[in-house]
Amino acid sequence: MNIELQRVAPSDIEARSMEIITAEMGAHNFSDLELPIVKRVIHTSADFGYQESLVFSKEAIEAGIAAIKAGCTIVTDTQMAWSGVNKRVLEKFGGKAVCFMSDPDVAAEAKSRGETRATVSMERAAQLEGNVIFALGNAPTALVRVCQLAEQGKCNPALVIGVPVGFVNVVESKELVIASDLPHIVARGRKGGSNVAAAICNALLYMASNNERE
C-alpha cells in the first residue's frame, strides 16, 4: 500500500488543520465572534455536524469573554472537562476552574438524597461568589439543575455552555436552556461531550487574551 502523507512541521499542524476546516466549512452565517468557537469545536471533534447544531444566544460570547476578563470561575461537570480547560490562560485573568463531582461530601449527599452527583455539584457551584461560567458536557441533570437554580434566583450564570452527550434527557435539557433567558452556547441534539465543553472554554479564553492559541 502506497500512502502519501502530508509533510507538516509539528508547530504548523494546528494551523493547517484550521485551514482545512475553513475550506470544508464553506459558506456560513457565523459572526466573527462565533466562528472561532465553531472551528475550535470541529477541530476537537472532527465533526462538521457542529456547524449546524451550535446555538448562540444574543451576546453570549461577549458575556463569556467579559466574565473571563473579570476573573471568573469555570465550573465543569467532569474531571475530563476540567483537565481540558487551559488553566494557565484562565489564571492570567485571576480565574480558576473547579469540578465538585469527585468531592466525597457531594457523593455522600447525592446518595442520601437519591440525586445525581451532578445535581448536587451544581447546587454547590451556585454558592460560589463572582462571575461563574458553567461548562457542562456530560450530565443533563446538571444542565437542568442550573436552569432551576437560576429560575429560583439562587444563581446568576455569566454563561452556560450546554453540550452534554447521550440519550436520556440530553436533547430536552439543552432545549430547556435555549428556551431560557440565560446567556448560552448549546450544541443541539445528542452530540457533545467533555472535550467539546473544554474546547468552547478554550476558544473563549484565547479570544479574551487576543491570541488564537496560548
Buried (B, 14 or more C-beta within 10 A) or exposed (E): EEEEEEEEEEEEEEEEBBEEBEEEBEEEEBEEBBBBBBBBBBBBBEEBEBBEBBBBBEEBBEBBBBBBBBBBBBBBBBEBBBEBBBBEBBEBBEBBBBBBBEBEEBBEBBEEEEBBBBBBBBBBBBEBEEBBBBBBBBBBBBBBBBBBBBEEEEBEBBBBBBBBBBEEBBBEBBBBBBEBEBBBBBBBBEBBBBBBBBBBBBBBBBBBBEEBBE
